[in-house]
Amino acid sequence: MVRLQADDREQLMHRLAERVKELTALHRMAGIFQQPRTIPEMLREIVSILPSAWQYPEITAARIVYGGGQYCSGHFRTGPWMQSARFQTVNGDEGSVDIFYREERPEADEGPFLAEERDLINSIAEMLRIFLDRKLAEEALLASEERFRITFEQAAVGIIHVDIDGRILRANQKFCDIVGYSRDEVVRRTLQDITCTYDAGPEAENRDKLIAGRISGYSIEKRNIRKDGKPVWVNETVSLVRDPAGTPRYFIFILEDITGRKQSESEHRGLVHDLEERVKELTAMYRTLEILQQPKPVPELLREVVAILPAAWQYPEITVARIRFDDRDYVTPGYAASEWRQLARFTTFDAFDGLIEVSYLEERPEADEGPFLAEERDLIESLARILKGFLNRRKAEQALSDSERLYHTLADAAHDMVYILGSDGRFSYFNSYARDMLGEDPEEYLGKRSRDLYAPAVALAHERCEARVAASGEPAYFEELAVFRYRSLWTANWLVPVKGGDGQTMSLMCVVRDIDRRKRAEEALIRAERELEMLKKSPGP
């Protein structure tokens, strides 16, 4: 009987240890996903930790296949005993997670593999798919931002960003060509350094008006002083970028060299108008990118973006706009359907359709696309790409959050109490089984410490063990008579460090198993053996 109980206990501990290994692998994967690394680097790191999560790590080899490449664990070699899970990313690329045993082992649920290992490899494949989809969405956003950078750098006019104090923050190559300075030389200067003395006063006055909100932008002709000391006439168009609270951030200057201008005055007015339109379009793109960086709900951000769109079109006084996404409309005041409209559609990676619509409420002269300019077509398409990249990134972040909920689902399925202590030593999570073990709702202990859950003497031992595990990074096992508020029982405790990608302990996970019935049976058996020994030693009648 004693031998049978010992075997049961050993088997139980083995199974629980396997679950701890699986949960630890999932935790480590989640930590790796947070690191700023390339996809190949992350896949190599993930595949290196997989063998330790299987029942026989010493004979286990792992492989991840994705994007035409293979990422293998150390000393990789295939074998006839294989477990595999496939996945497909949003761009259609297929991949798989493959686990091999290099030697034969006893039959279990799936060949030599456990049923829980099938759940584990499926979860790993799904986490990889979610991570890769998020990474692809981020790369799409970066590509959109790169297109914007190229627009800035390759523009046919000089463009500079200037802070509120007049210091040049950024300049494109065309501006450097106009003033004859290198880019490094330009960004160390102020507007006053390169502006003719006679023109400095009017320009400063216009900037002050812009900051005060008395004007929305200005365009002047002025003389800049080149590096060689010669004056160069430029047509300068200026707008001010403000943050969502209305605080001035920086100026955008668009400069055209008009020293050799030969066109008539009417042609010149048309050119100024075009430059003003480009400033409005660039400002709209800058403001859209800035708005989408805010940590706000998507509907609130889309309302802010749609509000700035009319000002970027040629006739803002009669312009209305609409953004449609996820079956919801975000419109500007006075919006109404119109026959004069521009549309740009986009679709996110999870097949949600969206569109941007800009309409004129009154008829205007024919241009390149009805009353709209060709540049306005480019602008609305660029804005649609920016929104698509942003929404894909938000949805990828949500998918990552969903994978974390998957981990909680696995923990909730365990028939042991599982809780997590943050780096501050406070409870951040209890699984659903904790209610059964404690005899009360564990939610009230979130944000508290072990001293609030256990009786003082038990809590002191717990907190000392927690400190040792956090400092050493090594797991601990102990049995104790746990005294809670509503019940006392013998428990087996596994305290495991959860480490990040840098190897540092981020939190502690504790698995608490009810062994009260077994423990009390062992105590009864010990007492019976002692009584038997006493009977043997006592003299006969």
Secondary structure, 3 states (H helix, E strand, C coil): CHHHHHHHHHHHHHHHHHHHHHHHHHHHHHHHHCCCCCHHHHHHHHHHHCHHHCCCHHHEEEEEEECCEEEECCCCCCCCEEEEEEEECCCCCEEEEEEEECCCCCCCCECCECHHHHHHHHHHHHHHHHHHHHHHHHHHHHHHHHHHHHHHHHCCCEEEEEECCCEEEEECHHHHHHHCCCHHHHCCCEHHHHECHHHHHHHHHHHHHHHHCCCCEEEEEEEEECCCCCEEEEEEEEEEEECCCCCEEEEEEEEEECCCCCCCHHHHHHHHHHHHHHHHHHHHHHHHHHHCCCCCCHHHHHHHHHHHCHHHCCCHHHEEEEEEECCEEEECCCCCCCCEEEEEEEECCCCCEEEEEEEECCCCCCCCECCECHHHHHHHHHHHHHHHHHHHHHHHHHHHHHHHHHHHHHHHCCCCEEEEECCCCCEEEECCCHHHHHCCCHHHHCCCCHHHHCCHHHHHHHHHHHHHHHHHCCCEEEEEEEECCCCEEEEEEEEEEEECCCCCEEEEEEEEEECHHHHHHHHHHHHHHHHHHHHHHCCCC
